[in-house]
């Protein structure tokens, strides 16, 4: 082997060694949003010299798998599932602030926060720190931040801290049918609903992503669909678009039509509406439509054949649009995890909507039927 070949082999081995050196692992459920840029590239390695494997738009959520260095994190994009390295300088959030700072922000009358020996309300108090005190955050998990402050190491509750790029506002939970709203373990519908929050409850908002917000309720930190949140404590308005008198369909004469919680006949009935009731179709399907009843604000699903549609196409079709102009998966179930991909529908492909939906729609592409996330389905 020549000297040049030996040198090349050594450099390659060194590069591989660098990429396989153990890095600081992030806590399970460590999330951040892209901030301070229109979009953030995801790369095959921890540096701008590595190839781009994808990107995440501003406000998009990522899960931090490991902190390769203070400048680069190994991440998974929540929406697409892509994994790669992203610049830590453009990732913000309570969960992303390992190595960053947080400020004590207790809205209660005490105006100070207990530093505890371990992450529990029963743990001994190591000291009290007043609002405005800045702490260095080492890690965060299960609603507790492990910090260094005043020469001490201990645990603060995350809801009583504010973070650079974060939010410390309150919001009111709103459900159009008065039901409880899911608080999930991660910022998408693919994550488990660990808790449920009643409509009208107030939550503390830690971080606002494009769709999901990280919030605290009853000491539990989780993620909630922002469609069910209204900032401030004033009475909440109806959901956007649910304007009394606005309609594009009518319940057919002689019918008494059920409004159901999900698009199937075994789902819970939310209400019954007589012929002539005006309906706002939110997403049209050949079998089921996602609708709002303007007169009551109720939202759910109605069978299409019992509706007289006004100004809507005879066959509802949508164009598949991916932000990276690639493809969108058609799945056998309406969720990301534990499902089978039936086919990949290319960017600009056309699908027929069978059942409309808020997050997932049941569609047909060519001869295959399956579920697709509605965020990728656009009108012409």
Protein Blocks (a to p, Z undefined) as FASTA:
>chain_A
ZZklmmmmmmmmmmmmmmmgccddddehiacddehiabdcddfbdcfkbccfbdcdehia
cddfbdfblmbccdddfklopacdddfklcgcjklmgoiacddddfbfnopacddfbdcf
kbccfbdcdehiacddfbdcehiacddeehiacdddfklcccehiacbdcddddfklpac
dddfbdcfkbccfbdcdehiacddfbdcfklccddeehiacdddfklccedjbdcdddeh
iaghiacbdcdehiacdddfbdcfkbccfbdcdehiacddfbdcfkbccdddfknopacd
ddfklpccehiafbdcdddddfklpadcddfbdcfehpacfbdcdehiacddfbgcfkbc
cddehjbccdddfklpccZZ
